[in-house]
Amino acid sequence: MECQVWLGPRCPPSKLKRQSSREQPNHTSLYFSSSKTPNSTMAANSYTVDSAVLAASIGSAVIYQAMVRAAPSFSRMVIKTASTALLSIFTYLRGGPALLVGALALGSTGDAFLAWNDDTSFLFGLLSFLVAHILYIIHFLHAGPGAGDIVSKLQVLQNGDIWRLGTAGALGMLVPVMIVQLMPKVGKDLRAPVAVYSLTILVMVLMALTLESREIVTGAVMFANSDSILAAGRFLVPATSAHQGWMHHAVWVLYYGGQFLIALGAVGRV
């Protein structure tokens, strides 16, 4: 029987306290139970967006692979550019390093220029990728063992696994040979940019080889091989050669696969 303070006897203080505690809701528990749900939902939605962006990037890459030998067109350029632009967005959404986000974005800009076959577009594409490689170098230099010190980085490479030294040695021999082979075939206006770009690629891969991430190391090596095949196909192999077909496909697989692995290594496995 509930106490009625205006009709019956005065309720004992202990009973009033118990009655009050029964009637009042537990606001603290409500606060915490309600605050967890939006956070969990936001995290799930964020993960879904990340996955959707990555899936769209892979889809664009697959579509472009099917039309890699098609004549230059606006739609072909958009599909090619979207693949790496979406990788940049994916890296940003996953909280990846700003330098790598910028490098991937510049890669997509380079893709837009290289979707066309004229020398002017090639030069602008080369410059876009040159700046992208510089951003990669800066990030790789300040990441991993020996961070921030070029001498320490080279010591890390010297004392590293034999496969790292072998890869560095192979590229150290390949790049000068490629430069010597390309110079007579390249127009005078492109000789200096091509030489600088080739040396920059070498430095980028050397810095990547000092990192612990196998994804980034593999991606950087794939990127370098892609550029080597691209240069050979453009300047050394005749346009009518039967080798042009597989070379175009190999360039795209190695290039996109390299960028994909670098992005994956920067943000962790999906």
C-alpha positions, 0 to 999 in steps of 0.5 A: 500500500503506497504512502499518501502524505496528505491522508495517512501517517507520515512515511518513513524516510527510508521508504520514501527514498526507496520509492523515489529510486524506483520511480526515477529512470537511470539516466546514466545507463540510458546515456551510455547505452544510447551513445554506443549505438551511433558510434558503432553505426558510424564505424560500420558505415565508414567501413562500408564506404571504404570497401565500396570505394576500393571495389569501385577502384578495382572495377575501374581497373578491370574495365580499363584493362579490357580497353587498354588497346582502344583508341584514346577517348574521353571515356577511356581517360575517365575510367583510367583516371578513376582507378587511381583517384579512387585509390587515393580516396580510399587511402584518405578514408582509411587515415593513410599518410597525407603524402601517399594520398597526394602521390596517388592523386598525382598518379591519377592526374598523370593517368589522365595525361597519358591516356592521350598519345601526343608528346605534350600530354606525355610530358605533363604526365611525366611531370605529374608522376615525377612529383608523385615519386618525390612525395613517395620518396619523402614519405619512405625516407621518414618512415621505418628504420633509419627514418629521416636520415639518408645515410641510415636508410642506406645502411638499413638497405645494406644490412637488410635481407639478401633479396632487398640488396639483389633487387636494389642491385638489379635496378641500379644496373637496369636504370642506367642501361635504360637511360643510355638506350632511350636517349638516342630515341627520345626527342631533345625536349624529352631527354632531360625529363626522362633521365631525371624521371628514371633516376627518381624512380630508382631513388623511390624504390631504394627508399621503399626497400628500407621499409618493413612493409612487403606490400609497399616494397612489392608495389614500388618494384612493380611500379618501376617495372611498369615504367620500364616497359612503358618507356620501352614500348613507346620509344624502343619497340616499333608500334607495329610490333606484335609485342605491343599487345602484351606490353600494354597489358603488362604496363597496366597490371604492374602499374595499378597493382603497384599503386594498389599494394602501396595504398594497402601497405600504407593503411593495413590489409583490408 
